[in-house]
Amino acid sequence: MEQGCRTQAFLVRGTCRRMSQCTVRGYVGYEMQTYAFHDTEFMSAREKELVRKAWVRFLKHGLRSEDFSRRLYDYLHLHCGFIAHYNRRGFYDEYFESGETTACFLSQFDKRGECRSVESGIWLSNGEYEDLAKAMIEEGAAYIPDLMEKAQVKEREADLAEARRLVAKHGLELDR
């Protein structure tokens, strides 16, 4: 039952009435959420909704590179205080190839924490894009704890592999 509910959890029904506002209703967990996105100088309410959808897809599928869309990348580096890391692939490699950097990235959208950019220190839920940042933080709550746990396991495994490599390099043996 829970698995079926999780699959249904992010089905969204939305209507855009005017160019200045897009109201979206969606299920987060078992609760109904309503997001009112507003146009800004550089991003329409509809574009914000598309970023939110891309974010959910990216999280839902376990941070796969094929789900890291250009739209999501552009929002993150243009409006969330991240540097571009040259391009989308460079950004993805920086944050999602190692467990340590993945956990650090996800912590910025974890509602249990401060929700500030680790690169620039800005609060993600302030300013013109506050509506989208809050929606991303809220939507992420269903996925981020599990993804952070997986990232920490990946980090631990990488650290242990490096430790074994260094022990072998120096001809030492581990005491068990």
N, C-alpha and C positions, 0 to 999 in steps of 0.2 A: 504494500500500500504506500509506504513512504517513498519508495523509488518512483512510483507512478506520479505521486504528488510533486516530487522534485522535477520530473520531466515537464510537468504542467506548470511549474512555479514561475516561469518567466514568459509565458504566453502574454502578449501585450495587445491590447485593443486601444488605439489612440485616434484622436481626431485633432486636426489642425484647423481652427476656426478662422484665425486671422494670421497674417504674416508675423505679427508681433508676439504671439504666444502659441505654444503647443502644449496641450494637456494630455498626459499619458497616464492610463491606469494600468497597473500590472500587479502581479502577485509576487511578493517577496516572501519566501517561506510559505506560511499559511495566511499572511496578512495582506490585505489589499493596500497598495501604495499608489498615490497620485503624485505625478511630477508635473509641475507647470514650468516649462522652459520658455525663456524670453529671448527675443532677438538681441544681439549685440552688434557692435560695429563690424566685427569680423566673422560672426557665426550666427546663422539663423536658428530659430527654435527647432526647425525640422532637422537641421544638421546636428544639433545637440542630441536630438532623439536618435539619430543614426549612430552617433558616437556611443551613446548608452547601449544600444543594441550590439555594437561591435565589441564593447567592453564585456558584456555578459557572455557573448559567444566565446571570446578569448578565455575568460575564466572558466566557463562551463566545460570547454574542451581541454583543460589542463595546460594552458599557456603554449599551445602549439604555434610554431612560427607561421604556418599557413593561415592561422586565425588572427595574426597580428596585422591588422589592416592598415593601409595608408591613412585612412581617416582617423583611426585611433592614435597612430604614431604622430600625425600632425597635431592633434589636440594636445597630446602629452608634451611635446617639445615646444609648441607655440604658446600654450596657455596654462601649463601646470608647473612651470619653472624648471623643466629638465633641459639639458643641453641636447643638441641633435645627435651627437656621436656620429657625425658625417652623413648618415643616412638611416633608413629604417632597419636595414640588416645590422648595421653597427650598433644601433640602439638595442635591438633584440639581443645581439650577442653580449652586450654589456650587462644587461639585466636578467637575462633568462637562460644563460648557458651554465652559470654556476649557482649552486644552492645558496651561497652566502649573499650574492647580489640579488637573487630572486626574492629571498626573505626580506632584504632591505627595501626593495621596490614595493613589495606587497604591503609592508608595514605602513607605507604612506597612505594607503587606502583602507586600512584596517580601523574600523570604527571603535575598536578597543584602545586605540592609541591617539596620538596628536593630530594625525592627518596633515602633515606638512612635508613639503618637498625636501628631501635630504640634500639635494644639490643647491637649491637657492634659499631654503628656509622659509619660503612663503607658505601661508596657510592655504590649503587647497580649497577650503570652503569659504573663501572671501572673494569679493569683487564681482566682475561681470559674469564669471563662469561658475559662481557659487551654486546655482541651480543644478548644473550638470555634475559638479564635483560631489554635491550631497547625494544625488541619485546614484552615482558610481560607488560611493562609499556604502550606501544602503544596499544596493544590489550585490556588492562584493561580500557582504556579511555572510551570505550563504555558501561562499566558495573559499574565501581567503584563509580562514583558520586551517582547513584541510590542505590547501596549497602551500601554506607556510610550513606546516608540519612536514610535508613531502620535501620542501626545499631544505629544511634543516637536516633531514635524513641524507639528502644528496650531498650537502656540505660535509657532514660527518664522514660519509663514505670517501669523499675526495680527500679529506684531511688524513684519514687512515691510510689510504693508498699512497699519499705523498710520504707519510711517515715510514711505511714499509719500504718505499723506494729509497729513501735516505739511509735507512738501516742497512739495506743491501748494498748500497753504494759504498758505504764505509766498512763493509765486511763485518758488521756486528750482528749479534743475535739478540732477539727479544727474550727477556725473562717472562715466562708466562705465569 
